Amino acid sequence: MSKFFHTVGIIPGADPGWTDHIKVGLLKGLAYGVGGSAGAAVSVNVVGIFPASYGVFPSVGADLVVNITAKTAAGFTVNIEPRLATATIAAGTLDLFVIA
């Protein structure tokens, strides 16, 4: 049987209360739809059970701007928009790394 040992390091200036444990999750291949007209944004609601305080780090393989809003313990909204106002969003997927 394998044994796993983990060490959690804390960055200087970070909350020292996080030294005892850490929770992480990866949501891969979350689909988003077509943006429609030039410059139009797309929103994706992510529903789940999350801690009271957590961070969400998006990764998308296109020339898009992604931000997270409406974070609660019940989920959050991923907002996707083209970097250029003249561009449109094609359907695709993104990955989300969640850490608490």
Secondary structure by P-SEA (a helix, b strand, c coil): cbbbbbbbbbccccccccccbbbbbbbccccccccccccbbbbbbbbccccccbbbbbbbcccbbbbbccccccbbbbbbbbcccccccccbbbbbbbcc
